[in-house]
Amino acid sequence: CPAKRDLLTRVHENGDARLLPHLRPLRTTTGCGPFHRFDCWSCLRKGDELDDAIHAIESRAAAKP
């Protein structure tokens, strides 16, 4: 998880819309463990980095003609 967290900075700065289908599911708080009831990526949501990266990409995508 620390490696993925470190990538969020690069994604925030340089990511494009192709990453959105991979990032948005990371917001989900269930999906792991028995009966898919546990959080798979809670470490990515401890701060605002994930949401900030998604919003930055969405903003860049909306600004392109």
N, C-alpha and C positions, 0 to 999 in steps of 0.2 A: 504493500500500500504506500509506503513512503516514496517509492520510485514513481508511482502513478501521480501522487500529489505533486511531486517535483515537476512533472510534465505539464501540469495545469498552468504554470506560468508561461511556458512556451505556447501552449494552446491559446491562452488569453491574448497573447501578443501577435501570434501568427496564424492561428487556426482559421479554417474556412468552413463553409456550410457542410462540406463532406463529413466533418466530425460530429455534427449534431446528432445523427442517428446513434452514434456510439456514446455520446455524453449524456443525453437526456435520460436513458434508462438507469444511469447511475444515481439519479435522484430517488429511485424507488427504494423503499425501506424494507421490503420483503423480497424473498426469492431464494434464499439459501437455507441449508439445513433440512431437517425433517419437515415435511409438509410445506416447505418453502416459506416458513414463518419468520425466519431470521434475516437480519440486515446484512447484506453482502459487502457493502461499501460505506459503512458508517464513518470510516476514517477520512473519506473524501468530503464529507459534509460537516466536519468539525468547525470549519470556518466558512467563509463566503467564496472561496476560490472557485469551486465548481460552478456555482450560479453566476459568478462574475465572468468566468470564461464563456459560459453559454450565452450570456447577454452580450458580451463583446463580439462574439461570432455572429449572433443574430443582427446586431447593429451594423456590422460590416456588410453582411449579406443584403440587408435592406438598403444600404447606401449605394450598392452597385446597380448600374442601369440594366 
